[in-house]
Amino acid sequence: MDAGMEVIFAGLYLSPEQIVSSAISEDVDVIGLSQLDGNHMGIFTKVRKLMDAQGVKDVLLIGGGVIPPSDVEELKRRGVDEIFLASTPTGEIIDYIKTEVAKRRRIEIKNAG
């Protein structure tokens, strides 16, 4: 919010189905997942699969939390757009989100016109 973005906190311990449903109903630009319990491979992958199955194509999927650096590339192969490790400065995350959302909006406008 401090970066000028509207933030919707959907709650803790939501299922992947609840996450995607909430994102669709709120018409979000970004889904940000945070995992601290070690289940990032399962949860992040399931969210991406549900997004794909429901045609949620233009929404950025990012994640962070306690994620081993060795899992980052595999998560990206599974469709997570970016992973931010615990040491990532907040400004870097903000810049990434703003840049990627702007790119997606330009593509949306171009395709609509």
C-alpha distances in whole Angstrom, upper triangle without the diagonal:
4,5,5,5,6,6,10,11,15,16,19,22,22,24,24,25,23,20,21,22,19,17,20,20,16,17,14,14,14,15,14,16,17,20,22,25,27,27,25,28,28,25,23,27,27,24,25,28,27,25,28,30,28,27,24,24,21,19,17,18,17,18,18,19,23,24,27,27,30,29,26,29,30,26,26,30,29,26,23,21,20,20,18,20,19,20,18,16,12,12,15,13,10,13,15,13,13,16,17,16,17,21,20,20,23,25,24,25,28,29,29,31
4,6,7,9,10,13,14,18,19,21,25,25,27,27,29,26,23,25,26,22,21,24,24,20,21,18,17,16,18,16,19,19,22,23,27,29,29,27,29,31,27,26,29,30,27,27,31,30,28,31,33,31,31,27,27,24,21,20,20,19,19,19,20,23,25,28,28,31,30,27,30,31,28,27,31,31,28,25,23,21,21,19,20,19,19,17,14,11,11,14,13,10,13,15,14,13,17,18,17,18,22,22,22,24,27,26,27,30,31,31,33
4,6,9,10,14,16,19,21,22,25,25,28,27,28,26,23,24,25,22,20,23,23,19,19,16,15,14,16,15,18,19,22,24,28,29,29,26,29,30,27,25,28,29,25,26,29,29,26,29,31,30,29,25,24,21,19,17,18,17,18,18,20,23,24,27,26,30,28,25,28,29,26,25,29,29,26,23,20,19,19,17,19,19,19,16,13,10,9,12,10,7,9,12,10,10,13,15,14,15,18,19,18,21,23,23,24,26,28,28,30
4,7,9,13,15,19,21,23,26,25,28,27,28,26,23,23,24,21,19,21,21,18,17,15,14,14,17,16,19,20,24,26,30,31,30,28,30,31,28,26,29,29,26,26,30,29,26,28,31,29,28,24,24,21,18,17,19,18,20,20,22,26,27,30,29,32,31,28,30,31,28,27,30,30,27,24,22,21,21,20,23,22,22,19,17,13,12,15,13,10,12,14,12,10,14,15,13,14,18,18,17,19,22,22,22,25,27,26,28
4,6,10,12,15,18,20,23,22,24,23,24,22,19,20,21,17,15,18,18,14,14,11,10,11,13,13,16,18,22,24,27,28,28,25,27,28,25,23,26,26,22,23,26,25,22,25,27,25,24,20,21,17,15,14,16,15,17,18,20,24,25,28,28,30,28,26,27,29,25,24,28,27,24,21,19,18,19,18,21,21,22,19,17,13,13,15,12,9,12,13,10,9,13,14,11,13,16,16,15,18,20,19,20,23,25,24,26
4,7,10,13,15,18,21,20,22,21,22,20,17,18,18,15,13,15,15,11,12,9,10,11,12,13,16,18,21,24,27,28,27,25,27,27,24,22,25,25,21,22,25,24,21,24,26,23,23,19,20,17,15,15,16,16,18,19,21,25,26,29,29,32,29,27,29,30,26,25,28,27,24,21,20,20,21,20,23,22,24,21,20,16,16,18,15,12,15,16,12,12,16,16,13,15,18,17,16,20,21,20,21,24,25,24,27
4,6,9,12,15,18,17,19,19,19,17,14,15,16,13,11,14,14,11,12,9,10,10,10,10,13,14,18,20,23,24,24,21,24,24,21,19,23,22,19,20,23,22,19,23,25,22,22,19,20,17,14,14,14,14,15,16,18,21,23,26,27,29,27,24,27,27,24,24,27,25,22,19,19,18,18,18,20,20,22,19,18,15,16,17,14,12,15,16,12,13,17,16,14,17,19,18,18,21,23,22,23,26,27,26,29
4,6,9,12,15,14,16,16,17,14,11,13,13,9,9,12,11,8,11,9,11,10,10,10,12,14,17,19,22,24,22,21,23,23,19,18,21,21,17,19,22,20,18,21,23,20,21,18,19,18,14,15,15,15,15,17,18,22,23,27,27,30,27,25,27,27,24,24,27,25,22,20,19,19,19,19,21,21,23,21,21,17,19,20,17,15,19,18,15,16,20,18,16,19,21,20,20,23,24,22,24,28,27,27,30
4,6,9,12,11,14,14,15,12,10,13,13,10,10,14,13,11,13,11,14,12,10,10,10,11,14,16,19,21,20,18,21,21,17,17,20,19,16,19,21,19,18,22,23,21,22,19,21,20,16,16,15,15,14,15,16,19,21,25,26,28,25,24,27,26,23,23,26,24,22,19,20,19,19,18,20,19,22,21,20,17,19,20,17,16,20,19,16,18,22,20,19,22,24,22,22,26,27,25,28,31,30,30,33
4,7,9,8,11,12,12,9,7,10,10,7,9,12,11,10,13,12,14,13,10,10,11,12,14,17,18,20,19,18,20,19,15,16,19,17,14,17,19,17,16,20,21,19,20,18,20,19,16,16,15,15,15,16,17,20,21,25,27,28,25,24,27,26,22,23,26,23,21,19,20,20,20,20,21,21,24,23,23,20,23,23,19,19,23,22,18,21,24,22,20,23,25,23,23,27,27,26,28,31,30,30,33
4,7,7,10,12,13,10,9,13,13,10,12,15,15,14,17,15,18,15,13,12,11,11,13,14,16,18,17,17,20,19,15,16,19,18,15,19,21,19,19,22,23,21,23,20,23,23,19,19,17,17,15,16,16,18,20,24,26,28,25,24,27,26,23,24,27,24,23,20,22,21,20,20,21,20,23,23,23,21,23,24,21,21,24,23,21,23,26,24,23,26,28,26,27,30,31,29,32,35,34,34,37
4,6,9,12,13,11,10,14,15,13,14,18,18,17,19,18,20,17,14,12,10,10,10,11,12,15,14,14,18,16,13,15,18,17,15,18,20,19,19,23,23,22,24,22,24,24,20,20,17,17,15,15,14,16,18,21,24,26,23,23,26,25,21,23,26,23,22,20,22,21,19,19,19,18,22,22,23,21,24,24,21,22,25,24,22,25,27,26,25,28,30,28,29,32,32,31,34,37,36,36,39
4,7,9,11,10,10,13,14,13,15,18,18,18,21,19,21,18,15,14,11,10,10,11,11,13,12,13,15,14,11,13,16,14,13,17,18,17,18,22,22,21,24,21,24,24,21,20,17,17,15,15,14,16,17,21,23,25,21,22,25,23,20,23,24,22,21,19,22,21,19,20,20,20,23,23,25,23,26,26,23,24,27,26,23,27,29,27,26,30,31,29,30,34,33,32,35,37,36,37,40
4,7,8,6,6,10,10,10,12,15,15,15,18,17,19,16,13,13,10,11,11,14,13,15,13,13,16,13,10,12,15,12,11,15,16,14,15,19,19,18,20,18,21,22,18,18,16,16,15,16,16,18,19,22,24,25,22,22,25,23,20,22,23,20,20,18,20,20,19,20,21,21,25,24,26,24,27,26,23,24,27,25,22,25,28,25,24,28,29,26,28,31,31,29,32,35,33,34,37
4,5,5,6,9,10,11,12,14,15,16,18,17,19,17,13,14,11,13,12,15,14,15,12,12,14,11,8,11,12,9,9,13,13,11,13,16,16,16,18,17,20,21,18,18,15,16,15,17,17,19,19,22,24,25,21,22,23,21,18,20,22,18,18,17,20,20,20,21,22,23,26,26,28,26,29,28,24,25,28,26,23,27,28,26,25,28,29,26,28,31,30,29,32,34,33,33,37
4,5,5,6,8,10,11,12,14,15,16,15,17,15,11,12,10,12,12,15,15,15,12,11,12,10,6,8,9,6,5,9,9,8,9,12,12,12,15,14,16,18,15,15,12,14,13,16,17,18,18,21,23,23,19,19,21,19,15,17,18,15,14,14,17,18,17,19,21,22,25,25,27,25,27,26,22,24,26,23,21,24,26,23,22,26,26,23,25,28,27,26,29,31,29,30,34
4,5,5,6,8,10,11,12,14,15,15,17,16,13,14,13,16,16,19,19,19,16,15,16,13,10,11,12,8,7,10,10,7,9,12,11,11,14,13,16,18,15,17,14,16,16,19,20,22,22,25,26,27,23,23,24,22,19,20,21,17,17,16,19,20,21,23,24,25,29,28,30,28,30,29,25,26,28,26,23,26,27,24,23,27,27,24,25,29,27,25,29,31,29,29,33
4,6,5,6,8,10,10,12,14,14,16,15,12,14,13,15,16,18,18,19,16,16,17,15,12,13,14,11,9,13,13,10,11,15,14,13,16,14,17,18,16,17,15,17,16,19,20,22,22,25,27,28,24,24,26,24,20,22,23,20,19,18,20,21,21,23,24,25,28,27,29,26,28,28,24,25,27,25,22,25,27,24,23,26,27,24,25,29,28,26,29,31,29,29,33
4,6,5,6,9,10,11,12,11,13,11,8,10,9,12,13,17,17,18,15,14,16,14,10,11,12,10,7,11,12,9,10,13,14,12,14,12,15,16,12,13,11,13,13,15,17,19,20,23,24,25,22,21,23,21,18,19,21,17,16,14,16,17,17,19,21,22,25,24,25,23,25,24,20,21,24,21,19,21,23,20,19,23,23,21,22,26,25,23,26,29,27,27,31
4,5,5,6,9,10,10,10,12,11,8,11,11,14,16,19,20,20,17,16,16,15,11,11,12,10,7,9,10,7,6,10,10,9,11,9,12,13,10,12,11,13,14,17,19,22,21,24,25,26,22,21,23,21,18,18,20,16,14,14,15,17,18,20,23,24,27,25,27,24,26,25,21,22,24,21,18,21,22,19,18,21,22,19,20,23,22,20,24,26,24,24,28
4,5,5,6,9,10,11,14,13,11,14,14,17,19,22,22,23,20,19,20,18,15,15,16,13,10,12,13,9,9,13,12,9,12,10,14,15,13,15,14,17,18,20,22,25,25,28,29,30,26,25,26,25,21,22,23,20,18,18,19,21,22,24,26,27,30,28,29,27,28,28,24,24,26,24,21,23,25,22,20,23,24,21,21,25,24,22,25,27,25,25,28
4,5,5,6,8,9,12,12,10,12,13,16,18,21,22,23,20,19,21,19,15,15,17,15,12,14,15,12,11,15,15,12,14,12,15,15,12,14,14,16,17,19,21,24,24,28,29,30,26,25,27,26,22,23,24,21,19,18,19,20,21,22,25,25,28,26,27,24,26,26,22,22,24,23,19,21,23,21,19,22,23,20,21,24,24,22,24,27,26,25,29
4,6,5,6,6,8,8,7,10,12,15,18,21,22,23,20,18,20,19,15,14,16,14,11,12,14,11,9,13,14,11,12,9,12,12,9,11,11,13,15,18,20,23,23,26,27,28,25,23,24,24,20,20,22,19,17,15,16,18,19,20,23,24,27,24,25,22,24,23,19,19,21,19,16,18,20,17,15,18,19,16,17,21,20,18,21,23,22,22,25
4,5,5,7,10,11,10,14,15,19,21,24,25,26,23,21,22,21,17,17,17,16,12,13,14,11,9,12,12,9,10,8,11,11,9,12,13,16,18,21,23,26,26,29,30,31,27,26,27,26,22,22,23,20,18,17,18,20,22,23,26,27,30,28,28,26,27,26,22,22,24,22,18,20,21,19,16,19,20,16,17,20,19,17,20,22,21,20,24
4,6,8,12,13,12,16,17,20,23,26,27,28,25,24,25,23,20,19,21,18,15,17,18,14,13,16,16,12,13,11,15,14,13,15,16,19,20,23,25,28,28,32,32,34,30,29,30,29,25,25,27,24,21,21,21,23,24,26,28,29,32,30,30,27,28,28,24,23,25,24,20,21,24,21,18,21,22,19,19,22,22,19,21,24,23,22,25
4,6,9,11,11,14,16,19,22,25,26,27,25,23,25,24,20,19,21,19,16,17,19,16,14,17,18,15,15,12,15,14,12,14,15,17,19,21,23,27,27,31,31,33,30,28,29,29,25,25,27,24,21,20,20,21,23,24,26,27,29,27,27,24,25,25,21,20,22,21,18,18,21,19,16,19,20,17,17,21,21,18,20,23,22,21,25
4,7,9,10,14,16,20,23,26,28,28,26,24,25,24,21,19,21,19,16,16,18,15,13,15,16,13,13,10,12,10,9,12,14,16,19,22,24,28,27,31,31,32,29,27,28,27,24,23,25,23,20,19,18,20,22,23,26,27,29,27,27,24,24,24,21,19,21,20,16,17,19,16,13,16,17,14,13,17,17,14,16,20,19,18,21
4,6,7,10,13,17,20,23,25,26,24,21,22,22,19,17,19,18,14,15,17,15,12,15,17,14,14,10,11,9,7,9,11,13,15,18,21,24,24,27,27,29,26,24,25,25,21,20,23,21,18,16,15,17,18,19,23,24,26,23,23,20,20,20,17,16,17,16,12,13,16,13,10,13,15,12,12,16,16,14,17,20,19,19,22
4,7,10,13,17,20,23,25,26,24,21,22,22,19,17,18,19,15,14,17,16,13,15,17,15,14,10,10,7,5,6,9,11,14,17,20,24,23,26,26,27,24,22,23,23,20,18,21,19,16,14,13,14,16,18,21,22,24,21,21,18,18,18,14,13,14,13,9,10,12,10,7,10,11,9,9,13,13,12,14,17,17,17,20
4,6,10,13,16,20,22,22,20,17,19,19,16,14,16,16,12,12,16,15,12,14,17,15,15,11,11,9,5,5,6,7,10,13,16,20,19,22,22,24,21,18,20,20,17,16,18,17,14,11,10,11,13,14,17,19,21,18,18,16,16,15,12,12,13,11,8,10,12,9,8,12,13,11,12,15,16,15,18,20,20,20,23
4,6,10,13,17,19,19,17,14,16,16,13,10,13,13,9,10,13,12,10,13,16,14,14,11,12,11,7,6,5,6,8,11,14,17,17,20,21,22,19,17,19,18,15,15,17,15,13,10,10,11,12,13,16,18,20,18,19,16,18,17,13,13,16,13,10,13,15,12,11,15,16,14,16,19,19,18,21,23,22,23,26
4,7,10,13,16,16,15,12,14,15,12,10,13,14,11,12,15,15,13,16,19,18,18,14,15,14,10,8,6,5,5,8,10,14,14,17,18,20,17,15,17,17,14,14,17,15,13,10,10,10,10,10,13,14,16,14,16,13,15,14,11,12,14,12,10,13,15,13,13,17,18,16,18,21,21,21,24,26,25,26,29
4,7,10,12,13,11,9,12,12,9,8,11,12,9,11,14,14,14,16,19,18,19,16,17,16,13,11,8,6,5,6,8,11,12,15,16,18,15,14,16,16,12,14,17,15,13,10,11,11,9,10,12,13,16,15,16,15,17,16,13,15,17,15,13,17,19,16,16,20,21,19,21,25,24,24,27,29,28,29,33
4,7,9,10,10,8,12,13,10,9,13,14,12,14,17,17,17,20,22,22,23,20,21,20,16,14,11,9,6,5,5,8,9,13,15,17,14,14,17,17,13,15,18,16,16,12,14,12,10,9,10,10,14,13,15,14,17,16,13,15,18,16,15,19,20,19,19,23,24,23,25,28,27,27,30,32,32,33,36
4,6,7,7,6,10,11,9,9,12,13,13,15,17,18,18,21,23,23,24,22,22,23,19,17,13,11,8,6,5,6,8,11,14,15,13,13,16,16,13,15,18,16,16,13,16,14,11,11,11,11,14,15,17,17,20,19,16,19,21,19,18,22,24,22,22,26,27,25,28,31,30,30,33,35,35,36,39
4,6,8,8,12,13,11,12,16,17,16,18,21,21,22,25,26,27,28,25,26,26,23,21,17,15,11,9,6,5,8,11,14,16,14,15,18,18,15,18,21,19,20,17,19,17,13,13,11,10,14,15,18,18,21,20,18,21,23,22,21,25,26,25,26,29,30,29,31,34,34,34,37,39,38,39,42
4,6,8,11,11,11,13,15,16,16,19,20,21,22,25,26,27,28,26,27,28,24,22,19,17,13,12,9,8,9,12,15,16,14,16,19,18,16,19,21,19,20,18,21,19,16,16,14,14,17,19,21,21,25,24,21,24,27,25,24,28,29,28,28,32,32,31,33,36,36,36,39,41,40,41,44
4,6,8,9,10,11,13,14,16,17,19,20,21,23,25,26,28,25,26,27,24,22,18,16,13,11,9,7,7,9,13,13,11,13,16,14,13,17,18,16,18,16,19,17,14,15,13,13,17,18,21,22,25,23,21,24,26,24,24,28,29,27,28,31,31,30,33,36,35,35,38,40,39,40,44
4,6,6,6,8,10,11,12,14,16,17,18,20,21,23,24,23,24,25,22,20,16,15,12,12,11,10,9,11,14,14,11,13,16,14,12,15,17,14,16,14,18,17,14,16,15,16,19,20,23,23,26,24,22,24,27,24,24,27,28,26,27,30,30,29,31,34,33,33,36,38,37,38,41
4,6,5,6,8,10,10,12,14,15,16,18,20,21,22,20,21,22,19,17,13,11,8,9,9,9,7,10,12,12,9,10,13,11,9,12,14,12,13,11,14,13,11,12,12,14,17,17,20,20,23,21,18,21,23,20,20,24,24,22,23,27,26,25,28,31,29,30,33,34,33,35,38
4,6,6,6,8,10,11,12,14,16,17,18,20,21,20,20,22,19,17,13,13,11,11,12,12,9,11,12,12,8,10,11,8,7,10,11,9,11,10,14,13,12,14,14,16,19,19,23,23,25,23,20,23,25,22,21,25,25,23,24,28,27,25,28,31,29,30,33,34,33,35,38
4,6,5,6,9,10,11,12,14,15,16,18,20,19,20,22,19,18,14,14,12,14,14,14,12,14,16,15,12,13,15,12,10,13,13,10,12,12,16,16,14,17,17,19,22,22,25,25,28,26,23,25,27,24,23,27,27,24,25,29,28,26,29,32,30,30,34,35,33,35,38
4,5,5,6,9,10,11,12,14,15,16,18,17,18,19,17,16,12,12,10,12,13,13,12,15,17,17,13,14,16,13,10,13,14,11,12,11,14,15,13,16,16,18,21,21,24,23,25,24,21,23,25,22,21,24,25,22,23,26,26,24,27,30,28,28,31,33,31,33,36
4,6,5,6,9,10,11,12,14,15,17,15,15,17,14,12,9,9,8,10,12,13,11,14,15,15,12,11,13,11,8,10,11,8,9,7,11,11,10,13,14,17,20,19,22,21,23,21,18,20,22,19,18,21,22,19,19,23,23,21,24,26,25,25,28,30,28,30,33
4,5,5,6,9,10,11,12,14,15,14,15,17,15,14,10,11,11,13,15,16,14,16,17,16,12,12,13,10,7,10,10,6,7,8,11,13,13,16,17,20,23,22,25,24,26,24,21,23,24,21,20,23,23,20,21,25,24,21,24,27,25,25,29,30,28,30,33
4,5,5,6,9,10,10,12,14,13,15,17,15,15,12,13,13,16,17,18,16,19,20,19,16,16,16,14,11,13,13,9,10,10,14,16,16,19,20,22,25,24,27,26,28,26,23,25,26,23,22,25,25,22,22,26,25,23,25,28,26,25,29,30,28,30,33
4,5,5,6,9,10,11,12,10,12,14,12,12,9,11,11,14,16,18,17,19,20,20,16,16,17,15,12,13,14,10,9,9,12,14,14,17,19,21,24,23,25,23,25,24,20,22,23,20,18,22,22,19,19,23,22,19,22,25,23,22,26,27,26,27,30
4,5,5,6,9,10,11,9,10,12,10,10,8,10,11,15,17,19,17,19,20,20,16,15,15,13,10,10,11,8,6,7,10,12,13,17,19,21,24,23,25,24,25,23,20,21,22,19,17,21,21,17,17,21,20,17,20,23,21,20,24,25,23,25,28
4,5,5,6,9,10,10,11,14,13,13,11,14,15,18,20,22,20,22,22,22,18,17,17,15,12,13,12,9,8,10,13,16,17,20,22,25,28,26,29,27,29,27,23,25,26,23,21,24,24,20,21,24,23,20,22,25,22,22,26,26,24,26,29
4,5,5,6,9,8,11,14,12,14,12,15,16,19,21,23,21,24,25,24,21,20,20,18,15,16,16,12,11,12,15,18,19,22,24,26,29,27,29,28,29,27,24,25,27,23,21,24,25,21,20,24,23,20,22,25,23,21,25,26,24,25,29
4,6,5,6,5,7,10,9,10,9,13,15,18,21,23,22,24,24,24,21,20,20,18,15,15,15,12,10,11,13,16,17,20,23,25,28,26,28,26,27,25,22,23,24,21,18,21,21,18,17,20,19,16,18,21,19,18,21,23,20,22,25
4,5,5,6,7,10,10,12,11,15,17,20,23,25,23,25,25,25,21,20,19,18,15,15,14,11,10,12,13,17,19,22,25,27,30,28,30,28,29,27,24,25,25,22,20,22,22,18,18,21,20,16,19,21,18,17,21,22,19,21,24
4,6,8,10,13,13,15,15,18,20,23,26,27,26,28,28,27,24,23,22,20,18,18,17,14,13,15,17,20,22,25,28,30,33,31,33,31,32,30,27,28,29,25,23,26,26,22,21,24,23,20,22,24,21,20,24,24,22,23,26
4,6,9,12,12,14,14,18,20,23,26,28,27,29,30,29,26,25,24,23,20,20,19,16,15,16,17,21,22,25,28,30,33,31,32,30,31,30,26,27,28,25,22,24,25,21,20,23,22,18,20,22,20,18,22,23,20,20,24
4,6,9,10,13,14,17,20,24,26,29,27,30,29,29,26,24,24,22,20,19,19,16,14,15,16,20,22,25,28,30,33,30,32,30,30,28,25,26,26,23,21,22,22,19,18,20,19,15,17,19,17,15,18,19,16,17,21
4,6,6,9,10,14,17,20,23,26,25,27,27,27,24,22,22,21,18,17,18,15,12,13,13,17,19,22,25,27,29,27,28,26,27,25,22,22,23,20,17,19,19,16,14,17,16,13,14,17,15,13,17,18,16,17,20
4,6,8,10,14,17,20,24,26,25,27,26,26,23,21,20,20,17,15,16,14,11,12,12,15,18,21,24,27,29,26,27,25,26,24,21,21,21,18,16,17,17,13,12,15,14,10,12,14,12,11,15,16,14,15,18
4,6,9,13,16,20,23,26,25,27,26,27,24,21,21,21,18,16,17,16,13,13,11,14,17,20,23,26,27,24,25,23,23,21,18,18,18,15,13,14,14,10,9,11,10,7,9,11,9,8,12,13,12,13,17
4,6,10,13,17,20,23,22,24,24,25,22,19,20,20,16,15,17,15,12,11,10,12,15,17,21,23,24,22,22,20,20,19,16,16,16,14,11,13,13,10,8,12,11,8,10,13,12,11,15,17,16,17,20
4,6,10,13,17,20,19,21,20,22,19,16,17,17,14,12,15,14,10,8,6,9,11,13,17,19,21,18,19,17,17,16,13,13,14,10,8,11,11,8,7,11,11,9,11,14,13,13,17,18,18,19,22
4,7,11,14,17,15,18,18,19,16,13,14,14,11,10,13,11,8,5,5,7,9,11,15,17,19,17,18,17,18,16,12,14,15,12,10,13,14,11,11,15,14,12,15,18,17,17,20,22,21,23,26
4,7,11,14,12,15,15,17,14,11,13,13,10,9,13,12,10,6,6,5,6,8,11,13,15,13,15,13,15,13,10,12,13,10,9,13,13,11,12,15,15,14,17,20,19,20,23,24,24,26,28
4,7,10,9,12,12,14,12,10,12,13,9,10,14,12,11,7,8,7,5,6,9,10,13,12,14,13,15,13,10,13,15,12,12,15,16,14,15,19,19,18,21,23,23,23,26,28,28,29,32
4,7,7,10,11,13,11,10,13,14,11,12,16,15,14,11,11,9,5,5,6,7,10,9,12,11,14,13,10,13,15,13,13,17,18,17,18,21,22,21,24,26,26,27,30,31,31,33,35
4,6,9,11,14,12,11,15,16,13,15,18,17,17,14,15,12,9,7,6,6,9,10,13,13,16,15,13,16,18,17,17,20,21,20,21,25,25,25,27,30,30,30,33,35,35,36,39
4,7,9,12,11,11,15,15,13,16,19,18,19,16,17,14,11,9,7,6,10,12,15,15,19,17,16,19,21,19,20,23,24,23,25,28,28,28,30,33,33,33,36,38,38,39,42
4,6,8,7,8,11,12,10,13,15,15,16,13,15,12,9,9,6,8,11,12,15,16,19,17,16,19,21,19,19,23,23,22,24,27,27,26,29,31,31,32,35,36,36,38,40
4,5,6,7,10,11,11,13,15,16,17,15,16,14,10,11,8,10,12,13,17,19,21,19,18,22,23,20,22,25,25,24,26,29,29,29,32,33,33,34,37,38,38,40,42
4,5,5,8,10,10,12,14,15,16,14,15,12,9,9,7,10,11,12,16,18,20,17,16,20,21,18,20,24,23,22,25,27,27,27,30,32,31,33,36,36,36,38,41
4,6,7,8,10,11,13,14,16,15,16,14,11,13,11,14,15,16,19,21,23,20,20,23,24,21,23,26,25,24,27,29,28,28,32,33,32,34,37,37,37,39,42
4,6,5,6,9,10,11,13,11,13,12,9,11,11,14,15,16,19,21,23,20,18,22,23,20,21,25,24,22,24,27,26,26,29,31,30,31,34,35,34,37,39
4,6,5,6,9,10,11,9,10,8,6,9,9,12,14,13,17,18,20,17,15,19,19,16,18,21,20,18,21,24,23,23,26,27,26,28,31,31,31,34,36
4,5,5,6,9,10,9,10,9,9,12,12,16,17,16,20,21,22,19,17,21,21,17,19,22,21,19,21,24,22,22,26,27,25,27,30,30,30,33,35
4,5,5,6,9,9,11,11,10,14,14,18,19,19,22,23,25,21,20,23,23,20,21,24,23,20,23,26,24,23,27,28,27,28,31,31,31,33,36
4,5,5,7,6,8,8,8,11,12,16,18,17,20,21,22,19,17,20,21,17,18,21,21,18,20,23,22,21,24,26,24,25,29,29,28,31,34
4,5,5,5,6,7,8,11,13,17,18,17,20,20,21,18,16,19,19,15,16,19,18,15,18,20,19,18,22,23,21,23,26,26,26,28,31
4,5,7,9,10,11,15,17,20,22,20,24,24,25,22,20,23,22,19,19,22,21,18,20,23,21,20,23,25,22,24,27,27,26,29,31
4,6,9,11,12,15,17,20,23,21,24,24,25,22,20,23,23,19,19,23,22,18,20,23,21,20,23,25,23,24,27,27,26,28,31
4,6,9,11,14,17,20,22,20,23,22,23,20,18,20,20,16,16,19,18,15,16,19,18,16,19,21,19,20,23,24,22,25,28
4,6,7,11,13,17,19,17,19,19,20,17,14,17,17,14,13,17,16,13,15,18,17,15,19,21,19,20,24,24,23,26,28
4,7,10,13,17,18,16,18,17,17,15,12,14,14,10,10,14,13,10,12,15,13,13,16,18,17,18,21,22,21,23,26
4,7,10,13,14,12,14,14,15,12,9,12,12,9,10,13,13,10,13,16,15,15,18,20,19,20,23,24,24,26,29
4,6,10,11,10,13,13,14,12,9,13,14,11,12,15,15,14,16,19,18,18,21,23,23,24,27,28,28,30,32
4,7,8,6,9,9,12,9,7,11,12,10,11,15,15,14,17,19,19,20,22,24,25,26,28,30,30,32,34
4,5,6,9,11,13,11,10,14,15,14,15,18,19,18,20,23,23,24,26,28,28,29,32,33,34,36,38
4,6,8,10,13,12,11,14,16,15,17,20,21,20,22,25,26,26,28,30,31,32,34,36,36,38,40
4,6,9,12,11,11,14,16,15,17,20,20,21,23,25,26,27,29,31,31,33,35,36,37,39,41
4,6,8,7,7,11,12,11,13,16,17,17,19,21,22,23,25,27,28,29,31,33,34,35,37
4,5,5,7,9,10,11,13,15,16,17,19,21,22,23,25,27,28,29,31,32,34,35,37
4,5,5,6,9,10,11,12,14,16,17,18,20,21,23,25,26,27,29,30,32,33,35
4,5,5,6,9,10,11,12,14,15,16,18,20,21,23,24,26,27,29,30,32,33
4,5,5,6,9,10,11,12,14,15,17,18,20,21,23,24,26,27,29,30,32
4,5,5,6,9,10,11,12,14,15,17,18,20,21,22,24,26,27,28,30
4,5,5,6,9,10,11,12,14,16,16,18,20,21,22,24,26,27,29
4,6,5,6,9,10,11,12,14,15,17,19,20,21,23,24,26,27
4,6,5,6,8,10,11,12,14,16,17,18,20,21,23,24,26
4,6,5,6,8,10,11,12,14,15,16,18,20,21,22,24
4,6,5,6,9,10,11,12,14,15,16,18,20,21,23
4,6,5,6,9,10,11,13,14,16,17,19,20,21
4,5,5,6,9,10,11,12,14,15,17,18,20
4,5,5,6,9,10,10,12,14,15,16,18
4,5,5,6,9,10,11,12,14,15,17
4,5,5,6,9,10,11,12,14,16
4,5,5,6,9,10,11,12,14
4,5,5,6,9,10,10,12
4,5,5,6,9,10,11
4,5,5,6,9,10
4,5,5,6,9
4,5,5,6
4,6,5
4,6
4
